[in-house]
Amino acid sequence: MNFSNILEIAFNFREARVLLTGIELDVFTLLAEREMNLQQVCETLNSEVRATQYLLDAMTAMNLLEKNEGKYRTSDEGIPFLSRKGSECMLPMLEHYANLWHRWSQLTDIVRGKGITIKPVDQMSEDQLKAFILGMHVLALRASKPLLKKLGPIPYRKMLDVGGASGTYSEAFIEMNPELRATIFDLPPVIEIARERLKASPYRDRIDFFVGDFYKDDLPAGYDFLWLSAIIHQNSREQNVDLYKKCYSALEVGGILWIRDYVMSEDRTKPKPGALFAINMLVGTQGGGTYTFEEIKEDLNQAGFKEVCFKIHGEQMDTVIEAVKR
């Protein structure tokens, strides 16, 4: 670590803020459809001329836009990801990141003990919730198939996808196992998003829906496989024990629980993405965080699970822990 490294870390926010402002204004979709000069962009966005020029020029310098003879357009490389009509559209995820910006801005006050302004999922606006759920879909779509290949054969018949959001992992599991039927368990507005997204899925007739809140409600029972993906980090350990007990009750004897999340080293400094994600939970939840294997194992054992072990171990949110109901 040196003087330049520290300055680089401190100033990294600049490009992130430029990109996120472009996302919030939907500049990239606008300029993917046709090139425009500054005046045309300002008229369309109803924006201020000087500020818009500086923003567009900065995005051009970052290779997000191209500028030719005073006209701007979204870069060819960026169109698939940054246009709403792009083949690999990332906008829901980036809109969620723009929402996170405001939470992270509270970090100093939170560390000083001044409290936190949290809007839980069930209190998000319709647009915020949709951005969050579809943003998770964008990430899961890329991560699910490589992860499932590492996990190997999936010899199960009835799967409960707890907090399954829009059903991306349910689809991926079914694709790998033609004998599998999945049930997505989630909050009412999330289930509606899942129903809409899955209308065109080739696996729609093998996916069921169960509306509920795992903080308040029991899970449906009779499953041989439970998938708990990117859930435990939003909870305190006490909340996780309660959830694990519900998972235990939902499983048949001999059933398997797989938990996908960050798993931290014993000193909690590795992996780096997990340490930073703990901050994301600090600014976004009342009690969430990232946990060590021993903490997760202890909490699973308290709920009744046996044979807790790593199924696969990764550096991102790609570690999977297995637990068995005996």
Secondary structure, 3 states (H helix, E strand, C coil): CCHHHHHHHHHCHHHHHHHHHHHHHCHHHHHHHCCEEHHHHHHHHCCCHHHHHHHHHHHHHCCCEEEECCEEEECCCCHHHHCCCCCCCCHHHHHHHHHHHHHHCCHHHHHCCCCCCCCCHHHCCHHHHHHHHHHHHHHHHHHHHHHHHHHCCCCCCEEEEECCCCCHHHHHHHHHCCCCEEEEEECHHHHHHHHHHHCCCCCHHHEEEEECCCCCCCCCCCEEEEEEECCHHHCCHHHHHHHHHHHHHHEEEEEEEEEEECEECCCCCCCHHHHHHHHHHHHHCCCCCCEEHHHHHHHHHHCCCEEEEEEECCCCCCEEEEEECC
